[in-house]
Amino acid sequence: MKQITAVVRPGKLDAVKAALVAIDVVGMTINDVRGFGRQKGQV
């Protein structure tokens, strides 16, 4: 068994889920996360 952790943009989530289902991945956990880096939230 392997665990894979990925950070995926919300707009790409449906495509990633479809691709995983296509290769018979049967389970996943999705968390909505927020954070900031060096820009301190300034974009």
N, C-alpha and C positions, 0 to 999 in steps of 0.2 A: 504494500500500500504506500502511496506517495501523497504528500501534502504539497499543494501549490498555492502560493499567495501571490495575488496580482492586484495592482491598482489600475482600474479601468475608468476612463472618462464616462460620465453618465450617458452621453450620446452614443457611445459604442457598446453599451451593455447588452442590448438586444442582439447585436451581431455576434458578440462573444458567446452569449448563452446559446444561440443557434448553432454556432460552430462546435461548441462542447457537446451539445445533444447529438450532433451528426457523428461524433466519434465515440458515442455511447458513454459519456460521462453522466452519471445518474444523480449526482447530488452536488450542491454547492451552498455556501453561506454568503449572503450579500449584506454588507454593512455600509451605511452612508457615513462617510467620514469627512471632516473638515480640518484644515490646518493652515499653517503659513510657514514660509521659509525666511530667507534673508530679507525679503522685501517687507516683512512684517505686515502682510495683508494689503500692501499698496501695489496696485497693478498699473 
